[in-house]
Amino acid sequence: TDCLERALALSPHNPAALTNLGFALADLGRRTEAIRTLSRAVELEPGLAEAHHGLGRVLLDSGDMAAAAESLQRAVALKPALRDACLLLASALLVLRRLADARAVVARVLEIEPAHPDALAAELNCNLKMCDWRGLEGSLARIRALECGTARTQPFLLLAVSDDPDEQLQAARRRAETATVGVVALTRSSPRVHERIRV
């Protein structure tokens, strides 16, 4: 952040530099400063999608879902292909219980990139929260195809939604292989039998 703060000292009204500093502050966990910095960037350049995106991300991390959704909607309106902002917006909308809106945002990401792992996971999450089982098997099939390839979806996604103990064990092992922290060896225990609840 030192370099960015020096750059701002030379040009204090540079919205791009403020945006970069805001992202850096957020990454350091300095949320209050990040919100103030990114808000200033938005004030100076209302058309800078990245500033709205950064502000929305920090507000989401801070738990202010309504403000996060508002800022992320501006980012997506300015730059619809900003996939990370779209997925963050979908997360905020889910928490706000605006389920259909969240699913529509995820659908836009999947139109741009049909095999985006996080978007596929978000689509499945939206459908589960809406109790919409119509596309469940198709969503799971696309996620399984990714899990078998080099791409990975959100940690333990298949573990959470699969009824098959072998598939759950395989998903957990794959995640353990790519985890950056030490994990214990995974072994199979007696499976718990349950029925999937469908509403």
Order of alpha helices (4+ residues) and beta strands (2+ residues): alpha-alpha-alpha-alpha-alpha-alpha-alpha-alpha-alpha-alpha-alpha
